[in-house]
Amino acid sequence: MKRILVVDDEPLIRQGLVAMLERLPYDFEWVRTAGNGQEALERMKESLPQLLLTDIRMPKMDGLELCRQVYDQYPLVQKVIISGYGDFEYAQNCISYGVKEYILKPFTPAKIGDLLNRLISQGNPALSISKYEDLIGNIAESVWSMRIEEMETYFEQLKSYCLTASRTDYDFVQLLKDCLPMLKKRLALKGFHPAVGEIPDSGDHLRYFEQLHVSLLKIIDELALQRGGQDLMLKAKDYMDAHITKELSLEDTADYLGITPQYLSFLFKKVHKETFVQYRILKRIELAKKLLEIPRYRTNDIAYEVGYENYPHFSRMFKKVTGVSPLEYRQQLGIK
């Protein structure tokens, strides 16, 4: 039990509880605090505790709702309710959210010590192999379908799951070491064999997590290019060039190609080294420069001709790309 988050809206109670915890003969990695459930969830996004000590009645988000959300998002985080005598019946509602311990106010160092001893003797919840395999399976499906944001979400869940199930950094890394081989095996069953190599051993669990994340992104890149990404993105440019003067959107282009907008955005940048929007702007400005070289065209008309609904927006984009306004560009050409 190395990482503890204390949640209570009364600063003196938070400070007192932290002081009692720090006097106990345990080598805590950290003991942090939050003033309500909403703040606690933000803290947990930054770094996950193994034990949550939370008051029941708090503003913004109370302890019951906090326990419910923690139960859904971080199932292996152990939860303890800090309860007043009048809150006991209310605290019982938390049982369905995995809360098995509570301490009554006012608490003493002995009471806190007994609580920690009980929790440590119980050990961390056992790792569910089926849950672990399900998360890796979800990651594999997200990679295969090129749903990048979904993959990131599942990967964060895997990290949290492994972290809360691990007593040490070594245990955490051992769990993650199984992830890449299992992921590659699932993709191989679909006919795709990633060339990405194994991750070197590291005693730093955060460093290992970063390397695993990089490996997943490399697999996505490899899969995208193997599926003919370069040819597809040349087709995307051809479509954009043909419709550059119209209301050209990422969604319209993706629909034409038969792929998702997210996949188009990802693949376009990967192949062409610039975003869809950057390319659209540059092509429109290139066309605008050619039209500005023709004296009979008015600048307002040119803005509309190259796909901009109003002149101020066109002028801002033109200056952003060229460093001068449309009128200044014409003056440089000697056109009034």
N, C-alpha and C positions, 0 to 999 in steps of 0.2 A: 504494500500500500504506500506508494511513493509520491503520488500526486493527488492532492486534496483541494477541492473547491468548496468554500464556505459561503453560503448565501443567506443573508439576513438584512432587513431594511434598517436595523438599528446598529449604528456604527460601534457603540460600546460593546454590544454582544459579539459582533464580528471580531473586534480587536481582542476581546477576552478569550474567545474560542481559539483564535490563532495562537495567542500566547500560551494557552494550555497545551495545544498540540505541539508547539515547538519545544516545550519543556519535557515532552515524553522521549524515552530513549529509542527513537526511531530515526533512521537516516532518510528523511523526506527529500525528494527531489525539489518539490515546491509545495507551498500552501498559499493559495490565492483566495480572493474574496470578490463578491458581487453584491449589489444592494437590492436586486430583485431578479425574478426569473428571466426577464428579457435580457438583462445585462449578463446573466449567467450563461445563456445560450451563445452570446457573442464571445464571451471568454472561452467557451468550449470549442468554438470554431478556430481559435488561435492555438490552443493546446488542450488536449483532452485529459481530464482527471480520471483517476481510477475510482475515486470515492467522492460522492456529492453529499454534503451536509446542508440541508436547506430548511429554512423556516416555512411555516404554512401560510400565514397571512402577510402578504407583501403587496405594494402597489404595482401597477403595470402588468405584472404576471405573477400569480401566487404560486405557492409550492406545489399544489395539486397539478396545475397545468404544466409547470416545469417538469415534474416527474413524468407526466404523460408524454411530453415531447422527447424527453431524454430516453424514455423506454422505447419509443418508436425509432429514434435516430441513432442512439448509442446503447444498444441493449445490454452490453456487458459492463457498463458503468454501474457500480454499486451505489445505492441511494439510501440515505438515512434522513428521517424527518426530525427536525427540532420543533418540539411541540409544547405549547402551554397546556395547563390542565383542562381548560375549556375547549381546547382544539382536538382532544383525543378522538372524538367520534368523527370529526372531519378528517383527521389524519388516517383513519381506517380506510377511507376511500382510496388511498394511495396503494393499498395492497395489490390491486389489480395491475398496478404499474411497476411491480417488482420490488416495492419497498418492504423490507422484512425487519427493519430495525427503526426504533425511534428513541430519542432522549428527551426527557422532560426538563423544562426550565424551572428553577435555575439549575445549571449543571456544575459539577465540580471536576477537578483534575482526575480524581479517582474514577468518576463515572465515565469520563472521556477515555481514560486508559483502558477500562474494562470493555468499552465498546470496540476500541481498536484491536484489543486482544481477541475478542470474539470474531471479528471480521477477518483478521489475519489467520486465525486457526481454521476458519472455513475455507480460506483460499479463494482465488479468483474463480469465477464460473468456468466450467470446462468449455473448451473450444468446440463448437459444433462443426464437424467436418462437412455436413451437408450444407450448412450456411456458408461456409468458406468456399465450397465448390460452386454454390449458386452464384456468389458474387463474382468469381472468376468467369463462370459461364456468361453472366450478364456483360462483363467487360468484353469477352470474346465476341459476343453478338453485336455489341456496339461498335467494335473495331471493324467487324465484317461489313456492317451496314453503313459505316462512315458517319455514325452519329457521335461527333466528337464531344459535345457538351454532355451527352448522356454517359459516355465513357468516363469523363472526368468525375461525374457524380458517383458512379459506381466505384471508381478507384479511391475516392475519398472515403467511401463507406468501408472498403476493404482495409484501408490504412487504419481507420478508427477501430474496426473490429479486431484486427491483429494487435493493435496497441493495447487495447483494454484486456485482451486475453493473455498478454505477455507480462511476466513478472520482471524480466530484464530486457535490456537492449538486445542481448544475444538471442533470447527467445523470439523477439519481434522479427529479427533478421531471418531466423530459421523459418518462420512462417512465410515471410515474403519470398524467400529463396525458392519455394515451391511454386510460386505464382507464374513466373515466366515459362518454365517447362510445361506446366499444365495449360497455359494459354496457347503456346505454340502447338501443343498436341491437339487441342480443340480446333484450331485453324487448319491444321494438317488434314483433319477429317473432312474439311471443306475443299481440299485440294490446294491450299495455299501453305507454302513452307517458308516462313520468314527467315532471312539470313542473319538477323541480329544475333550477336553472340551472348554468352552468359555474362552476368554481372560479377565483377571481382568481389571477393569477400571484403567486408568492411565491418568494423565494430561499431560504427556510428549509424544508428538506425535511420536518422533523418537523411544522412547522405545516401544510404542504400535506397531509401524511398525515392529520392530525387533521380537516382540512376535508373531505377525501375520505370519511373515516369517517362524519362527520356527514351528508354527502350520501346515503350508503347508507342510513342510518337513516331519513332523510326519505322516501326511495323506498319503504322498507318500510311506513312509516306511511301513505303515499298509497295504496299497493296494498291495504293492509288495509281502509282506509275505502272504497275503490272497490268492494271485494268485498261490500259490505253489512255492514260490521263493526258499525255502530250497531244495526241491527235484530237481528243475531245476538246481540249482547251484552245486549239487552233480553230476548231469549229465554232467555239464560243466567241473568239475574236472576229471571225468572219460575220457572225450574226450581229455582233455589236457594231461593226463597221457599217453594215447595211442599214442599221436602224439608229445610227448615232444622232440623227436630227429629230428623232421622235422621243416619246416618253419611255425611255429604256430603263427597265428595272432589273434587279438581280432575279426576282421571282419570274419575270417573263422569260428571261434568258434560260434559267434553269428548266422551266416548263418546256421550252423548245428542245432542249437537250435531253429531256427525260430523266433528270436527276433532281435531287433536293437543293434548295438554295444554299443550305449550309455546306453541302458537299461541293457545290460550285465555288462558293467563296473560298473554301479551304484549298481546293485543287488549283484554282486560278492563281492564287498567290504563290503556291508551291511551284507551279510550272513557269509562270511569267515573272516572278520576283516582284510583283506589284499587285495591289488589290484591284478588284473589279471597279470600284469607284475611281481609283487613281487613273486607271486606263481610260475610263469613260471621260473623265475631265480632260486628260491630255489630248484625246482624239477630237473632242469638241473645240478645244483651244486651237489645235492645228488647223481645223477647218475654218475657224473664225479668222485666223491670221490671213488665210488665202482670200477670204471674202473682204477683209479690210483693205486688201491691196487693190480692190476694184472700187474706184471713187463713187460710182453711182449708188452703191449700197449704203443706206443709213445704218449707223451703229445700232439703233434700236431694233431695226429689222434683222440685223445680223444675229443679235442675241436670241431672237425667236427662231431664226433659221437653224441655229446650231443646237436647239433643244432646251434653251432657258426661257422660263416663263416671264421673267422681268429683267430689265436692263441692269439695275443695281447689283443683282446677284451675279449676272454675267460679268460685269465690270470687276467685281471683287475677285472672282475666280481667274479672270484673265490676268489681273495684276499679280495674283498669288503665283501663277505659273511663269509669267514672262518678266515680272518686275516693273512693268509699266501698265498704264490704263489703255483701253482701246484707242482713245483719242490721242494719247501720247505716242502710241505705236504708229498711228497714221502720220503724226507730225514727223516722226523719225523717217518715214518714207517720203516725206514732202507732200503729203496729201492733206488738204484742208477740209 
